[in-house]
Amino acid sequence: MEKVLTEERIDLGRYDERFYAIVGRGDENVKFFSKFFDVRIVPRGTELIIKGEEEKVREFVNFLKAVLRRLEHERLTAEEVREYAKQFLKSVEAYKIEEQPGKKEEELEEEVILITHRKKAIVPKTETQKKYVEAIRKNDIVFGIGPAGTGKTYLAMAMALQHLKEGKVNKIILTRPAVEAGEKLGFLPGTIAEKVHPYLTPLYDALYDMVDYDKANYMLERNIIEIAPLAFMRGRTLN
């Protein structure tokens, strides 16, 4: 099968502690990442240009996003970032081994979760994803644990929207801990939604990928989809 080449660009923002934790002294981490993830990385100012096979580029970009999230509320040295890269790729490889390569694609795609506004069918792509979707269907509470980029958030959002569409639920609450702000959101400017928005970016990305922009905003305005930090969920009744 012909390998698909691609290019991604990630801007690290500014030359700060976080930037140097990722690139390392004298770009030592960039050289390490290039070899370790088997991609070509070109630093240009605060931007990293990543080139290579589509799957390998995606793995490195997912790692980069994961480490950037950690660096928002945790200090890491360049060496610790390299160690985290090893753990990350090890967990991704372990996840791949769990999959059943003999499983026919048609069997996994028998059941469509949701059709997006772009007429794209969202289906579980792997056996583990299929088990995850089945667990959400059968249980009130499901914990999805796995490496970044394996579909946990995306599939959860698809299932939530499908349940809403089918009338199984009458609203969706998007929540997560705002630990980076020390949960003291009252001291931040703006509405609750505006305060929590940066911490819910992956959920918003999934939402707008599946639902038309105007419809998504309508549901947010009408509180059909509610935004709430986890600390504010204490004492609420869900039925």
C-alpha positions as CSV (number, residue, x, y, z in Angstrom):
1,M,0.0,0.0,0.0
2,E,1.3,3.4,-0.9
3,K,2.4,5.5,2.0
4,V,0.7,8.9,2.3
5,L,3.0,11.8,3.1
6,T,1.8,14.9,5.0
7,E,2.9,18.1,6.7
8,E,1.7,19.7,9.9
9,R,2.7,22.9,11.7
10,I,2.5,23.5,15.4
11,D,3.2,26.9,16.9
12,L,4.6,26.8,20.4
13,G,3.7,30.4,21.0
14,R,6.8,32.1,22.5
15,Y,10.3,31.5,23.7
16,D,9.5,30.5,27.2
17,E,10.2,27.7,29.7
18,R,7.6,25.5,27.9
19,F,9.2,26.1,24.5
20,Y,12.7,25.0,25.7
21,A,11.3,22.0,27.6
22,I,10.0,20.8,24.2
23,V,12.8,21.7,21.8
24,G,15.7,21.1,24.3
25,R,19.0,22.9,24.5
26,G,20.5,23.2,21.0
27,D,17.4,21.6,19.6
28,E,18.5,18.3,21.2
29,N,14.8,17.2,21.7
30,V,14.0,18.0,18.1
31,K,16.7,15.7,16.9
32,F,15.5,13.0,19.4
33,F,11.9,13.3,18.3
34,S,12.8,13.2,14.6
35,K,14.6,9.9,15.1
36,F,12.2,8.4,17.7
37,F,8.9,9.2,15.8
38,D,10.5,8.7,12.4
39,V,9.5,12.2,11.1
40,R,11.3,15.2,9.8
41,I,11.0,18.2,12.1
42,V,12.0,21.7,11.0
43,P,12.1,24.4,13.7
44,R,11.2,27.8,12.3
45,G,11.1,30.5,15.0
46,T,8.5,29.2,17.6
47,E,6.9,27.0,15.0
48,L,7.7,23.3,14.3
49,I,7.1,22.0,10.8
50,I,6.5,18.2,10.9
51,K,6.8,16.2,7.7
52,G,6.6,12.4,7.0
53,E,4.2,9.5,6.7
54,E,0.7,10.5,7.7
55,E,0.3,8.0,10.6
56,K,3.7,8.9,12.1
57,V,3.1,12.7,11.8
58,R,-0.3,12.2,13.5
59,E,1.4,10.3,16.3
60,F,4.0,13.0,16.9
61,V,1.3,15.8,16.7
62,N,-0.8,13.9,19.2
63,F,2.2,13.6,21.5
64,L,3.0,17.3,21.2
65,K,-0.6,18.3,22.1
66,A,-0.5,15.9,25.1
67,V,2.8,17.3,26.4
68,L,1.6,20.9,25.8
69,R,-1.5,20.2,28.0
70,R,0.8,18.8,30.7
71,L,3.0,21.9,30.5
72,E,0.1,24.1,31.1
73,H,0.0,23.1,34.8
74,E,3.2,21.2,35.3
75,R,6.9,21.9,35.0
76,L,9.0,19.5,32.9
77,T,12.6,19.5,32.0
78,A,13.7,18.7,28.4
79,E,14.9,15.3,29.7
80,E,11.5,14.6,31.3
81,V,9.8,15.4,28.0
82,R,11.9,12.9,26.2
83,E,11.0,10.3,28.8
84,Y,7.4,11.1,28.4
85,A,7.8,10.7,24.6
86,K,9.0,7.1,25.2
87,Q,6.1,6.3,27.5
88,F,3.6,7.9,25.1
89,L,4.8,5.9,22.0
90,K,5.0,2.7,24.1
91,S,1.3,3.1,25.1
92,V,0.3,3.8,21.5
93,E,2.1,0.7,20.3
94,A,0.5,-1.3,23.1
95,Y,-2.9,0.0,22.0
96,K,-2.2,-1.1,18.4
97,I,-1.2,-4.6,19.6
98,E,-4.5,-5.0,21.4
99,E,-6.4,-4.5,18.1
100,Q,-7.3,-7.5,16.0
101,P,-5.8,-7.1,12.5
102,G,-7.8,-10.1,11.3
103,K,-11.1,-8.3,11.9
104,K,-12.8,-7.3,8.7
105,E,-13.4,-3.6,8.2
106,E,-17.0,-4.2,7.2
107,E,-17.7,-5.8,10.5
108,L,-16.4,-2.7,12.4
109,E,-18.4,-0.4,10.1
110,E,-21.7,-2.3,10.3
111,E,-23.1,0.2,12.8
112,V,-22.8,3.9,12.1
113,I,-22.9,6.1,15.3
114,L,-23.7,9.4,13.7
115,I,-23.9,11.1,10.3
116,T,-22.3,14.6,10.5
117,H,-23.6,17.7,8.8
118,R,-21.0,17.1,6.1
119,K,-22.6,13.7,5.5
120,K,-19.6,11.9,7.0
121,A,-20.4,8.6,8.8
122,I,-18.8,8.3,12.2
123,V,-18.0,4.6,12.9
124,P,-15.7,2.7,15.3
125,K,-12.4,2.1,13.3
126,T,-10.9,-0.5,15.6
127,E,-12.1,-3.4,17.8
128,T,-11.3,-1.4,21.0
129,Q,-13.3,1.6,19.7
130,K,-16.2,-0.8,19.0
131,K,-16.0,-2.1,22.6
132,Y,-15.8,1.5,23.9
133,V,-19.0,2.5,22.0
134,E,-20.8,-0.6,23.2
135,A,-19.8,0.2,26.8
136,I,-21.3,3.7,26.4
137,R,-24.5,2.2,25.1
138,K,-24.9,-0.3,27.9
139,N,-23.7,1.7,30.9
140,D,-24.5,5.0,32.6
141,I,-20.9,5.7,33.5
142,V,-17.9,4.8,31.3
143,F,-14.2,5.6,31.9
144,G,-12.2,5.8,28.6
145,I,-8.4,5.4,29.3
146,G,-5.9,5.4,26.6
147,P,-3.2,7.4,24.7
148,A,-4.0,10.7,23.0
149,G,-5.5,10.4,19.5
150,T,-7.3,7.1,19.9
151,G,-10.8,8.5,19.6
152,K,-11.9,8.7,23.2
153,T,-13.3,12.3,23.2
154,Y,-14.5,12.2,19.6
155,L,-16.5,9.0,20.0
156,A,-18.0,10.1,23.3
157,M,-19.2,13.3,21.7
158,A,-20.7,11.4,18.7
159,M,-22.5,9.0,21.1
160,A,-23.8,12.0,23.2
161,L,-25.2,13.8,20.1
162,Q,-26.8,10.6,18.8
163,H,-28.5,10.0,22.2
164,L,-29.7,13.6,22.1
165,K,-31.0,13.1,18.6
166,E,-32.8,9.9,19.5
167,G,-34.4,11.5,22.6
168,K,-32.6,9.3,25.1
169,V,-31.3,12.4,26.8
170,N,-32.6,15.9,26.8
171,K,-29.3,17.8,27.3
172,I,-25.6,17.3,27.1
173,I,-23.2,18.7,29.8
174,L,-19.6,19.2,28.8
175,T,-17.4,19.3,31.9
176,R,-13.8,18.8,33.0
177,P,-11.6,19.9,35.8
178,A,-10.1,23.4,35.3
179,V,-7.0,22.4,37.4
180,E,-4.8,24.8,35.5
181,A,-6.8,27.7,37.0
182,G,-6.8,26.1,40.4
183,E,-10.6,25.7,40.0
184,K,-10.8,29.4,41.1
185,L,-12.7,30.4,38.0
186,G,-14.5,33.2,39.8
187,F,-11.4,35.3,39.6
188,L,-11.2,35.0,35.9
189,P,-13.0,37.4,33.6
190,G,-16.0,36.5,31.5
191,T,-18.9,34.1,31.7
192,I,-18.6,30.5,33.0
193,A,-18.5,29.2,29.3
194,E,-15.8,31.7,28.4
195,K,-13.7,30.8,31.5
196,V,-13.9,27.1,30.8
197,H,-13.7,27.3,27.0
198,P,-9.8,26.8,26.8
199,Y,-10.0,23.6,28.8
200,L,-12.8,22.1,26.6
201,T,-11.2,22.8,23.2
202,P,-11.1,19.1,22.2
203,L,-14.8,18.8,23.0
204,Y,-15.7,21.9,21.0
205,D,-13.5,20.7,18.1
206,A,-15.5,17.4,18.0
207,L,-18.8,19.2,18.4
208,Y,-18.2,21.6,15.4
209,D,-16.9,18.7,13.3
210,M,-20.2,16.8,13.7
211,V,-22.8,19.6,13.9
212,D,-23.4,22.6,11.7
213,Y,-21.8,25.8,13.4
214,D,-25.2,27.6,13.7
215,K,-27.0,24.6,15.1
216,A,-24.2,24.0,17.6
217,N,-24.3,27.6,18.7
218,Y,-28.1,27.4,19.0
219,M,-27.9,24.4,21.3
220,L,-25.3,26.1,23.4
221,E,-27.4,29.3,23.6
222,R,-30.5,27.3,24.6
223,N,-28.5,25.3,27.1
224,I,-29.3,22.1,25.3
225,I,-25.5,21.7,25.5
226,E,-24.3,23.1,28.8
227,I,-20.7,24.0,29.7
228,A,-19.7,23.5,33.3
229,P,-16.4,23.1,35.2
230,L,-16.3,19.9,37.2
231,A,-16.2,21.8,40.5
232,F,-19.6,23.3,39.7
233,M,-21.2,19.9,39.2
234,R,-21.2,19.1,42.9
235,G,-24.7,18.6,44.3
236,R,-26.4,18.5,40.9
237,T,-28.9,15.8,40.1
238,L,-28.7,14.0,36.8
239,N,-31.7,12.1,35.7
